[in-house]
Amino acid sequence: MARTEVRRLIPVAGYPFPVRASAGAESRADELAARTERALTWMTDALRFTPTVRLNVVDERDWPGVTSMPLYGMPHAHAGDITIGVGEAPFYREQLDSFTPYLSDTTRANLREEYGEPASLLPYYETIHVHELTHLYHQQDWNSYPDLWLVELHANLAMVGYLNEMEPDMLPAMQALTTAVYDLPAESLRHRDLGDMQHALERSLFNYAWYFFHLTLAADELWETGGTPLLRRLYSYVRARQHAASPGPVTRDQMWAVHPALAQIMDEWPSGELPEPTRPSAPADVTPEPTA
């Protein structure tokens, strides 16, 4: 088996966490490290937990040496490291090409306006950087992950909240690609139920993106409804859930106990296969944090 060459990464000083960059990417690392520092300050204040962080900003050649994420350019958080590509990645174009046959003329025009022609999805994936930072809080403050959709919803809620409060100029870059989901053919997808999200990526990035975009839209609505207190309550719910004797799948009643808007997401999820709503009640094994 061929060995991957591991080149020396360049330390970038001036931040309260380690930063490493591929040779020639130091200025890009400075830019991303500044955003990382802002986002960590904001999220630590919101979630009341401080994670261990090391930022890697690497080119395609160095990527396999620092992360197990197979897609170069997909921001990825694992074991205290967050790894980000230096610039545009081939899969950005491939992803957009997979959506294009289904897009309306209006959506195509919106994407051109936001991402240019030819399109560059780099501004969109810069917002995903913040989403991935939230996973460091999950990985270090929770013993395990619950249902994947709930983890991704919380990370999207943190991303949306940060962008609204700290970098609102980035919101259009997040929203333009996200709203393309309205044109995607849900009826042709193998996985659509919330609980099946973990299987979607095994099927295709297209199917996973359908879930991710819908959860981003849901996070946008949740932020407008509950803001930081809701972000914190959902985070605390997941932490408390891990101490339940037999937590089982996340239920509508449990979501209602955290916030009725979360139950509404389950009711309105576009799979069309959820059971009829039941009378809301607090779960016996999980006590959510009081509203801040």
N, C-alpha and C positions, 0 to 999 in steps of 0.2 A: 504494500500500500504506500502510495506517495505521501511524503510528509509535507504539511503546510509550512512554508517558511514564515517564521515569526520575526518581524523586523522590530527594531527598537522604536518605541513611541516616544514622542517629545513631551516632557512635562510642561504644563502651562501654569505659571504661578499667578497668585493674586486672588484666590478664591478659598472659601472655608472648607472645601472638599477637594480631593485630588482630581486633576484634569490631565488627560493625556491626548495627544493628537498625532496623526500621521505627519511625516515630514512634509512641510509646505502647507499644512492645514491649521497652523497656529492661530491665524486671525479668525478663521471660521470657528475654531474652538473657543476663542475669547467671546465671540458673539453668542454662541450657544451656552457657554458657561454663565454668562450674565443672565440669560433667560432662566437657566436652571436655578440660579441663586434666588431670583425673584419668585419663581414658582415654589421653591422649597420654603421660603419665608412665609408665603401666603398659605400654603397647605399645612405647614406645621402649626400656624396660628389657628387654622380652621379645625384641624383634626387632633391637635394636642398630643402629637407624637413626633419625635425627631428620628428619621431614618439615617442609616449610614449610606453614603453615596460616593461613587466614583464615576466621573464622566469620561467616556471614550468617544472621540470624534475622529473617525478613520475613513480611509479611502477603500475602494473595493478590494485592493490587494491585501490590506491588513484586516479586513472584516472577519474572515474565518478564524483568525487568531485570537479574537477577543469576545466573540459571541457565537452561540449555537443557532441563532436565527438564520435560516437559509436564504432569506430574501435580503440582498444588500439594499440598504436605504430604508428599511422598515425599522423605526426606532424600537428598541427592545430593552426591557429592564429585567435583570436577573441577578440574584445573590449580591445585591448592593451596587451593581454596575448598571449604568444606562449607556447604551451604545447607539450612536447616531452616525449616519453617513455624512460625508463631506458635502455632497451636492446631489444633483439629479441621479436617479437610479433607473435602470432599464425596466423594472417591473412597473414603474409609474405609468409609462406609455402603454404597456401591455394591459394594465388594469383599465385604463381609460378606453382602450380599443375594445375591450370586452363589453363595455357598457354602450358604446356608440351606436350599434345597430338598433337599440331600443329607445334612443333618446329623441324627444320631440325637437322641432326646430327651435322652439323657445329655450329649451334646456341647453341645446348646443350653443346658442347665442350667448346664454348666461355664462357657460363654461369658457367660451372664447374671451368674453369680457374680463373674467376674473383671472384666468390662467394663461392668456395669450394664445398665439397661433404661430408655430406649433405649441401645444399646451405644455406647461410645466406644472406638475402637481407638487413641487417642492414646498410652496407656501402652505398647502394642506397638511403635508407631513410634518411641517414645523409645529403645527398645533397638536399633532399626535405625540410629539415630544412631551407635552404636559400630561397627556393621558398616561403615557408610560411611566412618568415620574410617580404618579399616584399608585401604580402597582408596587413600587418599592415600599410604600406605607403598608399595603396589603401583605406583602411577603414577609415583612419584618414585625408586624404587630398582630397578625393573625396566624393561628397554628396551621390552618389549611384554608383552601378556597371552597366556598359553597358553590351553588349553581353558577355556571360561567356567566349567564346573562346578567346576574345581579352584580357580579364583580365588574363586568364591562360597563354596566349602567352607572355604577358609582364612579369609576374612572372617567367616564364621559361627563358626569355631573361636575366633577372637580375641574375638568378641562374647560367646560362651558363657564363655570363660575370664575375661574382664573381669567379667562379671556375677557369676560364682561367687566371685571373689576380692574384688571391690570393692563391688558393689551387689547382694547376693543377694536383697534384697527385690523387685528387678525381675524375677527369674526367672519367677514365675508369669505375669506379663504376656506374656512371650515364649512360654512353653510352652502357654498356653491356646489361642491361635490356631494355633500350629504343629501341635498334635496333632489339629486338625480335619482334617488331611490323611488320616487313617485312614478318614474317611467319604467322601472325594471319589472320584468314579468314574473311576479310572485307565484302565479299558478304553475309555472314550470319548475319551481324549485323542489328539490326532494325534502329539504328540512325547512320547516316554518314555525313549529311550536317553540315557545321559549325554552323549554327544557331540553330541546335538541340542538341548541347552539353549539355545544362542544363537538357535535358530529359534523357540523357544517363545513369546517375547514378541511376535514378529511375528504369531503366531496369536492369543494372548489373554493377558491378565493372569492369568486362571484357570490356564492351562496352566503359565505361568511360576511361579506361586505353588506349584503341585504340586512342581516341582523344588526351589524354595527351601525349602519346609517339610521335604521329605525330607533335604535337605542340612543343615538345622538339626538335625534328629534325629540325623543321622550325626555332626555336630560335637559334640553333647552326649555321645555315646558315646566319641568320640575324646578329648575332654577328660578324661573319667574314666579312660581308658586311659593317655594319655601326657602330659597337662598341658602346661606351658610348653615343655619340651624338644621335644615333637612339633610344637607350633606353630612353633618356630624351625626345626626340620628341614624342614618342608614349605615354609616361606618360602625357605630356602636352596636347596632342590631347584629351585624355580621360577627363582630367580636363576641357578643353575648351568646349568639347561636351556637358557637363552637363548644360551649359548656353544657348545652342541652343533652339530656340522656339519649334521646333518639330524635334528632332534628328532622329527619325526613326531608322531602322536597319543600322548597319555599311555597307557602300558601298565600292566598289572597287575604285571609284573615290576619296573618302575620304582617303583611304589607300594610293593611289598613291600620294596624296598631302603631306602625311607625309613622305613616301619614296616608290619609285617604287617596292622595294623588298617585301613590304607588299601586294601590289596589286598582285604580282606574287604568293604569298602564296594562295590568294583566287582563282586565275586562276588554280593553280595546285593541289588544295585540292582533295583528292582521292574519293570524293563522285561522281564525274562525272556528277553533276546535276546543276552546276552554270550557270547563263545566259552568253551569249556572251559578251566579254569585250566591254566597251564603251570608247570613247575618254576621256583621263584623264583631269580633271579640278578640281580646288580647290572648296570645298563646301562653300556655301554662309554663313552658320551659324557658321563655325568653322575655326579659323585661327591658324594653327600650329605654334609652336615656331620656329624661324629661326635656321638653322643648327649651332651647336656650333663649 
